[in-house]
Amino acid sequence: MRAKLPDQEGFVERDGVTLYYEIYGAGPETIVFLPPWSIVHSRVYKAQLPYFSERFRCIAFDGRGNGKSGRPEDVAAYSLDNYVADALAVMDATDAGKAIVVGLSFAGLLACILAAHHADRVKAVILAGTSASIGPSYPYAGPDHFHAKHKRFEGWDKYNRAYWLSNYPDFAEYFVRNIFSEKHSTKQIEDGVDWAGDTTGPVLAKTVEARTILPAFDVSEAMYRKIRCPVLMIHGEEDRIQPYARAQLVADVIGAELVTIPGGGHNPMGRFPAKCNALIADFLDRKLGVGAAKTRATRTGKSKRVLYLSSPIGLGHGRRDIAITRELRKLHPDLQVDWLAQDPVTRLLEANGEHVHPLSARLASESRHIELESGEHDLHAFQAIRRMDEVLIANFMIFQDAVDQDGYDLVIADEAWDIDHYWHEHPELKKAALAWFTDFVGFLPMPSGGEHEAFLSADYNAEMIEHIERHPGVRDRAIFVGEPQDIIPRSFGRDLPAMRDWVPRHFDFAGYIIGEHPRNFGDREELRRLLGYRPDERVCIVTVGGSGVGTHLIRRILQSYPMARISRPELRMIVVAGPRIDLESFNAPAGVELRAFVPNLDRHLAACDLALVQGGLTTCMELTAAGTPFIYFPLKNHFEQNFHVAHRLDRYGAGRRMEFATSTPDMIADAMVAVLQASVRFRSVETDGAVRAAGMLADLI
């Protein structure tokens, strides 16, 4: 899912070539994101457009030769003159006026040409991994090598016209891997290869052949000396495409600010977006006084302020986080808590009288992303998280704005992966104490993903381990929601430590945390009476969480209900579909009640006789704590539900597991009847988890 869709899109035609553009936002100042070399298109700026369009009017367009723009046949159509003219044509068509221009790689050269020869159109320039017409270059990029059919430079024998015409996909992957030469860049490489697939070898060859056409304007060192507007340069120290020495020369000639990314490759805006976005925002604020001012809130009295982030994937995180907050307020009665949260968690928070931060309205929907990634009771959770990178960086930047502006003493992040990742990647961005909560540690590959997924999950785990061991002070407190025995006895991956060895060295254990323990609900028969359950009926609750993934499971259970009722005519079924599922999409049989949202669902789960649920940890543990018999259906390919949650439920001796793919309606009906008839005895669930967690947080504020 894209973090933000364009507010406007269109085409410009110039000399018979169509140029596709997109406009985001409506700020008073305009930023134009110029297209890099045609091996990629404007999606290369996906980590910048959602954030900057909150405060600027942002324009991006596909360069000729890729994306939705035209692919002319003539080599001369790809000359430098034409790329510059394209940029001006798009700026004219979109009323860009005098704009800030951003240029990655080849687009950096375009940005400098505009700033030097069309100074009336450029307010400031941002260059990342810039190409240039001066300074040293790598020998593989020379025209002689490009037309050679033999290997002249080790490792770069694929950079030649003949190879592109015969095996372009292999070259594209090789080149993109050299763009992202940093460790742990698998997702950026996948994106780059995908975008490279939107053009062809013959088209790309024409763009290089056209470089021999001399432009109609000066591109010598004298051109760079003409640039008078503010210029920020961001360049990787280990850039394999454009040498760092070239960036140093350009910066010296222009008098630009040059920020070096230690060990960085060619595309810092894609590989290190949080750092680059922060650098660009700060630069524009200092040099032009544009963008949102980062003013810290005025503090009154001695009250402490907390920003709480609760994962929106389901409602379980929200319930346990509210419980922790209530206990924390007992220790700090004057505590002020703001919640940066998304639907459906915001509904739960508001129902409990909590204050939702106004910037929450700007967050991209992680729940919606999960829904789009899901199939028929199938959610490849690891890959869904990987593909959520655009949403996560957009939401991280909004979080960073909140922390910069409002002066919090503590950030509590309940599985807010973006905050933990980017603050570890760039500890200088950290502006408050950080407490990290999670109920599992470590991605695990699903067997269906084979060796490749085993490699990817291990790579993500390795990066997390490196982050924490390199910067142990980023997390002021890391709290595992559970006990050491709940850690699955698996390895983080090949040549990585065992989870049960590593996790206890880096986490404190709070025990399991329940929103409110069923022991506090009082007498079960009285609870049933208060909820409207009759003594002579058996109540079955069906609930699938708040993300909207459970539609297929609900439909199959609805088919099973009439069969189960033959054996148990007293069976009453209540389906809680969650606020993101349309109740009108179901054809419920007689005797079934459909509800979208139940704020006191935990009480219904404690009072019912049977529950049918997905494999989410929170709901299963609430049922375990209540001693309620339940059947759970882990989502196919969901590593957490199939491994981490299943391991924990086995330890508690709780729940009957069924596989959705092989469970027909009659099998589910038979299982319902069998579980209703059986006696259950689960291991006791801790009652003091929230109290223990609050105690661990108290000294941080």
N, C-alpha and C positions, 0 to 999 in steps of 0.2 A: 504494500500500500504506500502511496505517496503521502508524505507528511502534509503537503498542501498542494492543491490544484491551482492552475493559473486563473486569475480573474478575467483575463482576456487573452485570446490567441488569434493569430492571423498570418497572412502571407504578404510579402512584398515581392514584386517582380522587377528585376533589374537586368536589362539586356537579355531578356528571355529566360532568365534563371529565377526560379521561385525560392524565396528565403522564408522559412517558418520561424515565427517569433512567439514568445509568451510574455505576458505582463503579470506581475504579482504585486499586490499591495497598492497603496495610494498615498504614500508619504510625500512630504513637500520637496524632498530631494530625490534625484534619480540615480540609480546605479545600473550601469550597463555591463553585463557579463559577456565578454567577447569570446567567440568560439576558438578553441585550440585547434591543433592539427586535425584534419578530417578523419583520423582514426577513431575519434570519439565525437559525441555531439553534446548538446547543452545539458543533458542529464549529469554531466560531469560536475556540475555545480549544485547537486542535490543537497549537499550538506550546508550550503550557504543561503539558498533562495528562501526557504521557509523562515529562517531567523531574520534576515535583513529586510524581508518584505513586511515585517511587523512595524518597521519604522521608516522604511524607504519605499519608493516605487522602484521595483526591480524589473529589468528587461533582460531576457536571455534569448538567444537565437541559435539555430543550427547552422553551422558553416556549410557552404556549398560542398557537396560530396558526401554528406552523411545526414542521418536523422530524416526529418521530413522535408529538408531542402533539396533542391534540384541537383542533378549530377550531369553537368554538361559534357559533351563528347570531346571538345577541343581542349588540348593541353593549355593553350593560352588563356582559357577561361579561368584557370586556377592560379593566375599570376598574383603577385603581391598587390598590384594596383587594384585588381578586382576584389580581393578580400577587404582592402581598406574602403573601397567604394561601397561594398556591401554593408559594412558597419555604419557608414554615414547614411545610407539609404534606410536602414532599419531605424536609426536614431531619428531621422526625419519623419518616417511614417508613424512612429510612436510618440512624437512630440517630446523627445528626451531632453531637448534644450542643451544646456551646459551641464554635463553629467560627470559623476565619478565613474571611471572605467576600471574594470577588473580583467586582468589577462593572465591566464595560465599557459605556460609553455609558449607555443607559437603565438598565442593571443597576447603575450607580453610584448612581442615585437609590434603587433598591431596597435596596442595601447600606446607605446612610445611614439609611433608614427603619428597617431592622432594628437597626442599631447604636443608634439613638436610642430607639425604642419597644420593642425587645426586646433590651435590653442583656445580658440573661442568656444570650443565644444567640450572642453575637458577641465573639470575642477580639481581633480586629484586622480592619481593612478595607483593601483594596487597590482604588483607583479608577483607571481608565484612560479618558481621553477622556470623563469623566463628564458625564452630564446632571445637571441640578439644578433645584430649584424656586425658586431665588433667582439673582440676577445677570442680566446681559444675555443675550439670545438673538438669533439672526438673524431678521430680519423675515419671511423666507419661511415660518418655522415657525408663524406666527400662525394662529388659526382662520379669520380672514376670508380670508386668502390660500388656505387649504386648500380652501375651498368656492367659490373664484372660478373662473370659466371663461375668464379672460383673463389675459394676462401683466401682472404687477405688479412683479416684481423680476427684473431682467435675469439670464438664465441659470437661473432657478428656476421658469419657467412650468410645468414638468412636475410640480411639487410641488402637486398639487391632486387632489381626489377624482375629478373627471370624467376626467382623464387616466389615472389608475390603472385606472379601470373599462374604458377603451377601449384602452390601450396600456401595460399594466403592465410587460412586459419591457423596454421602452425606458426607462421611468422607473427601473427597478431598476438597469440598467447605468449610467445617469447618476448615480444616487445613490451607488452603490458607487465609481464613479470619483472622486467628491468625498470619500468616506471615505478613499481612498488617493490623496491629491493629490500625494504625493512622486513624484519621478522613479523609474523602474525598478521599478514596482509591478505589472507585468503579471500575475504569477502570483497575487498577492493579489486583484487585481481579478477574475480568472477565478474564483477560489474564491468570492468574495463574490457574484458574479452567479449562480453555480451554486446556492449556498445560498438566495439570494433566489427562485430558481425552485421552491423547495419550499413556497412559500405563493402567495397570489394577491392581485391588486389589491383585490377586495372585502374580503378578510380584513384586509389591512393598513389599508384605509380605516376599518374598525371600530375598530382600535386607536387611531387618531388621534381619531376622533369621541368615543371613551370618555374622552378627556382632559378633556372639559368636565364630567365627573361628579366632584363634589368628594369627596375621600376622607374617611373617618370619623376620620382622625387628623391632627394638625397637621403641615404640611410647610413652615411658615414658617422664617424665620431662627432662631427660637427652637429649632426641632427640631435644627438643626445644632449649636447651642450645648450641647445635651444629650449629645452624643457624647463619651465619655470614653476609649474604647479607642484604641490607636495606629492612625493612619491614614497611609497612603502614597498620594500622588496622582502619576500620570504623565500628562502632557498635552502634546500637540503645540502648538508655538508658532503653527502655521498651520492649526489645526483649523477646517475649514469647516462642521462640523456643530454643535459645541459651542464657543462662543468661549473663547479662552484667558483672557479677563478673567473669565469665569464661574468657571473653575477657581481663579483667583487669589482671588476673593472667598470661595469655599467653603473654600479652604485657610486663609485668614485667620480666618474665623469658627470653624473647627474647631480650628485650631492644628496642621494637618497638615503633613507633609513634602511639598513639591511639587517634583517633578523635571520640568524643562522639556526637551522634545525639540526642539532648534533645527530649524526648518523642517519639523517633523513634522506629520502630519495627524491624523485622528480615531482611528485604531486603532494605537497604537504597539505593542501586544502582538502584532499580526499582522505589522506592517511591520518592527519592530525587536525581534524576540523574544529574541535573545541578550542585549541590553542590559536589556530589561524583566525577563527571568528572573533575571538577576544582581542587579538592583536589588531585586526581591521577596525573593530568598533572603537577601540581606544585611540587608534591613529586618527580616525575621522572626527572623533570628539575633540582631540587635542588640536588638530590642524584646521578643522573647518567649523567646529562647534555644532556639528549635526549629529542626529541620532538621539536616543533617549539618554538623558543625563542620569548618571549613576550616583544619586544622592542617598546617603544612609539616613534612616529614619531617626527622628529626634526621640531619645529615650526619656521616659518620665518615671520618676520613682526608682525603686529597686527591683521591679518585676523583671523576670527573665523571660526571654522569648524563644520559642521553639518552632521550627518549621518541620512539619511531619509529612512524609511521603509514604503513601500506602499503595501497594501494587493494585492496579485496577483489574487484574486478571482474576475475576471472581470476587466474591464479597467476604471471603474468609479472612483475608488480611485486614480488611477494615474492622471487622468485629474484634479481632485480637488487639489491634492497635488502639481502639477505643478503650478496651479494658486496661491496657498499659497506661494510657493517658489518665484514666480515672485514678489509678494507683499513684501515678507520679504527682498528681495534684494534691494528694493527701500529704505528700512529703514537701511539696512546694505550692502552698495554697494560692499564691499570687501569680502562678505560672500562666503565661499567655501562649496559646497554641494556635498556629495557623496551619491549615491543611492544604497542600498542593496536590490536588486529586482530580480524578476523572469519573465520569459516569461509568458504572452505576454506584461507585463508592460515594460520590457526592450526595446521592439520595440518602444513603445510610447515615452519613455524617450529619446532614441537615436534620434528619429525623431524631438524631441524638443531641441536637443543640450545639453542634460544633461549628467553628468558623472556617469557611472555605476561602482560601486566598483568591482574590480577584483574578490573578494571572492564570488560575486553573482553566478559565474559559479559553485560553490560547493554546492549551495542550492538544497535541494530535492524539487521536484515539488509539490506544494500544489494544483495547478490546475489539474495536472494529478490525484492526489488522489481524488479530487472532481469528476472528470469524471468517475473514477472507481467505485465510490460510487453511481452514479446516475443510474436511470432506465429510463423508458419511461416517460419523463417529470416528473420525480419523484426524489427528492433529500431530504433525511432525514438529513437536515443540522445539527441538534444538534448531532445526532449519528455520522455523518461524521466527525464533529470536534472532538468528543471524540476519534474516531478511527484514527485520524491524529496525535496522541500523539508521535509516533515514528518519524514522519516527523518533528514535531514541536521541539522536543528536539535536533534533529540533526541540524536543522536550527538555533536554539538558540545558540548552541555552536559555530557555524560559526560566528554568530553575535558577540558573546562574544570575539572571536579572533580578529575581526575587531576593536572593542572598545578598547581592551587591547593593540593592536599594534599601532593604529593610533591616539590616543589622541584627541577625539572629545570633543567639548564644550557642544554639545546638541545632543540628539537622539530624533527624531520625529518619532513616531510610529503610523501609521494609521491602526488601527485594526491588529497590529502585536501581536497576542494573546500570543505567546510564550515569548516575551520580558516582557510584563506586568506581566504575571504569575510568571515567574522564578525570576525576580527582586523583586517582592513582597515576594515570598517564601524565598529568600535569599538576603536580602538588601545589604549584604556585597559585592555582585557581581557587584553592580551598580557602574559604573565608569564615568558617565556623567549625566548632567541634562536630565530629561525625560519629554517630552510632549506627551500626549496620546490623540489620536483622535478616535472618534467612532460616528456612526449615530444611534446606538441602544444600549441599556443597558439591559441585562437580557435575559437568555434563557427561552423559553416558551415551554411547552409540547404540542405535537400534540395529538388530541383525540385518534388517532389510537394506541398510545403508552400506554394508560391506566394508572393505578396507578403507575406502575413501572417507566414509563418515567416521571411522575409528581414528583416522589421522586428523580430521577436522576437529572433532571433539577434544582430542588430546592437545591439539594446538591451542584451542581456546582455554583449556584448563592450565596449560603451561604458561600462557600469558597472565592469567589471573594469579598464579603462584609467584611468577616473577614480579608482578606489580606489588604484591603484599610483602614479599621478602626484601624488595628493593626500597620500599617506602612504608615501613611498618607503622609509622606515625600518622598515616592518613586516616585510618580507622582508629578513633580514640577508644572505641569499644566495639567489639564484634561479638554478637550474641546469637548462639544457635538455639532455635526454638525446638528444644528436645533435650535428650540425654545422650551421652556418648554411645550408648548401645543402639541409638537410632541411626547412627552413621552406617551406611551400607558397607559391607566388607569387600570393597572393590578398589582397584587402582584408578588414579586419574588418567592413566594411559601408559603407553609404552615408555619405559625409562623415567616414569614419574612416580612419586611416592604413593603409598597406600593411603586411602582416605582416612582410615582409622588411626593412622600414625600422624598425619599432617594436621587434620582439623583440630584435635584437642590442643595443639601447640599454638593455635591462632584464634581460638574462640573460647568464650565463656558459655556455660550451659544454663539456660533458664528453666529447663523442663518445658513440657508442652504448655502453650498459652491458649486458653479458651476465652472467648468473649465473656461468657459468664458460665461458670461450672454448673451442670445440672443439679448438683447437690444443693444449690441455692434456690432451686425452683420450688422447694417444698414437697408436700405429699403428692405423689403421682396421680392418684385418683382425683384429688382436688384440682390439680392442674388440668386434667382431662375435662373436668366439669367446667372450668373457667374458659377453656378453649372451645366448648360446645360439642365435645365428644360424648356419645352415649355409652353407658356401661355394656350394652348388648351388641356393640359393633366393634369390628376390628378395622383400625385405620391404617392405611398405607399412604405414606408421603413419597412422592416422586419429585426430586429436585435435581437440577443440572447446573447450578451456579449462575453467575451473572454475566458470562461472556457471550452467550448466544450460540454456543457450539453444540448444545444438546438436543437440537430439534429431532434428529433421526432416532435417538434413543427414546425420546418421549413418544414418538409415533409407534415404535415397536411395542413399547410397554402398554400403550392404549389398546393395541391389538390383543395383548395377552390378558387384559383385565376381564373380559367376559368369560374366558376359559377358567381363570382362577376363581371367579365368582360362582361357577357351577359347584365347586367343592366347598367354597366358603361364601355362602350367600350373604353373610353379615359383613362382607368386606366393603369398605368405603375407601375410595381413592381420591387424594387431593394432589394435583399436579401444580408445582410452583415452577413456572417456566423461566422466571427471571424477567427483568424489565426490557431486555433487548430482543425477546422473541415474541412474535405476533401470535396472540392466542387465537385469532380468527383463522389461522392456518391449520388448526387441528379440528378433526372430526371426532369429538369425544363421545364415547358410548354413554348410555344412561348409567348414572351412579358415579360419574367422575366429575369432579369440580376443578376448574382451571383458574389459576391465579397468577398474576404477573409478578407480584412482589409481596413478600410477607416480612415486615421488619422484625418480628419476634419468631423467626423461623426456628431458632434453636430450641424454643419451648415446644413447638410442634414436634420437632424431632425427638425430644425427650419424652413426649406424651404418647406418640404413636406406637403401633404394634409392629410395624415393618416399614423400612425405607428402601427405596431403589434410587441409586445415585451413580454419578460418574465416579472416577477414581481420585477426585480432588482431596487433598489431605485434610483441609479444615472440616468439611462436612463429615468425612469418615471418622475423624477424631471426636467430633461432637457426638456422633452416634455411639462411638466406643465409650466415651465418658458417661453417657446416659444409660448404657447397657441395652440399647435398642437393637434388635436384630436387623441386619441390613445386607443387601446384595449390591455389590459395586461392579461397574463396567469400566475398566480403564480405557481411555481413548487409545486407539491403535496408534503406534509410533510415538506416543507421548512418553519420553524417557523417564520423567519424574513420576508419573502415575504408575508406570509398569515396573519401575525398579525401586526408587526411593520410598514412595508411599507404600507399595506392596510389602517391602521389607519391614516398615514400621508396623503395619497392620498385622503382619505375621507375628511380630514380637508381642503384640497385645492380644493375640489370639482372636482377632475381631474380623467380622465380615466374611461373606461368601463371594468369591471372585468368579465372574463369568466373562466370557469373551463375546463382545457384541457380534462379531462377524459370524460366529458359529452358533449363536443362541437364537433359535426361532421363537416366535410368540408362545407356542405351546411349551417349549422348554422353560421359558421364563415363568409361565404360569405354574408349571410343576414346581419350580424352585421356590416361588412365592409361597405355595401351600406347604412345602416341606419346611421352610424356615419358620413359618408361623407355628408349626407343630413342634419344632425342636426347642429345647431349652438352651440358653446361651449363658456363658460366664466369661466375661472379658477381664483382662488385667486392668487394674485400677489406673485411671489417668490422673496425673498430678493436679492438685487444686490450687497451688500457689505460684503458678508460672508467671502471671502478670505481676504479682507482688515482687517476685525475685527479679524480674526484668526491670521494674521501676527502680528497685534498689541499685541495680547496676548503672542506671542512667542518672540517678540523683546527684552523684558527685561530679558529673560532667557539667552541671549548671549551678 
